[in-house]
Every structure is written in structure tokens, then in C-alpha cells.
Amino acid sequence: MGTKKKVSAMLEEFKNFAFKGNVIDLAIGVIIGAAFGKIVDSLVKHIIMPLVGVVMPGQQGYLGWKWLINGKEVPYGLFIGEIVNFLIVALALYIFIVKFIGMIMKNKQETATVPASLTKDQELLTEIAALLKTKTLS
């Protein structure tokens, strides 16, 4: 096989791979996931953690939650905010993947396992086949 044919075959394989529906669906999922992550991040930083900061003492809310260790600040409030962010994303993924997609897959399996009823023609053919088997066995 010539070099030109190898390159052409490789480009064809790449085109088939890159433009398959699965790859495009995956890219769309990544983009939507990144946007969802920004929304959750904003929810945690601008709504949830400031509300927690109102309840908890501190001048700057959770942003002011810091430990001073040997003159160095350790901003544990920011860390708690990131944990809340993670928990919300994990909860949303759990609900979507386990509950929503699991429910869809369960419904597909239930519909796939329901046997289709035979038509009259198919029932007659099944009976004829059974009769022929018993005739050939005897």
C-alpha cells in the first residue's frame, strides 16, 4: 500500500471517528457540564455561602473564616465553600445519572422484554413446525 493510500485511509478513519454522533454528543456534554459547573459555583459563592455567613459569626462571612498559624493565614472558609460546591455538583450528577437515566434504562428494558404476540399466521407456522418435528422424530 502506498503512502498516499495510507494517509487517505487514516484521514477517512479519523473523519469517521471525529464526526460520529457519540463524539459530538460527548463534546456537547462537556460544554454543558462546564456551564453547569459555573452556575453551581456562582450559586455556592453568591447565595449559599453568604447565607451561611449570615448565620455564622465573622465580619466578611465565610470569606473571613481564617486560621492564623505562625503569621500565615489559612482560609478554611474558602475550602468549605468548595466542599459545598462539590456536594451540589455530586448531588445533581447522582440525580441525573442514577435516578433519571436509570429510570429511562429500566423503562427500555421493560419494553424490550415484553414478548410480541404472534399473529395467526405465525401461530399456524409454529404449530406446523412442531408437527413436522414430531413426524421426523418418529
Beta strands, then each sheet from edge to edge (+ up, - down):
strand 1: 67-69
strand 2: 72-74
sheet 1: 1+ 2-
end
